[in-house]
């Protein structure tokens, strides 16, 4: 389940856990990462939203045109400030090629 796409798109859905004590420090980096990702070639959808009941839990929803666009996004994300700052966070993702 998740956002709709078409054949060949790459969809990633899931969650990332940011300890409450780290949210204030990581939030600006995450917001920058979201804005930059949305401007990437091949990004069709990119959203990260904080869970209303569990503040440490963030829901992730991504859709890219193809595997190349998704791989380029992954490389760009690692190179941004968000990449190393979030490297130790718990992620529970499901990646699908539609």
Secondary structure as UniProt FT lines:
FT   TURN            7..8
FT   STRAND          10..17
FT   HELIX           20..38
FT   TURN            41..42
FT   STRAND          43..50
FT   TURN            55..56
FT   STRAND          57..64
FT   HELIX           67..79
FT   HELIX           81..86
FT   TURN            87..88
FT   STRAND          90..97
//
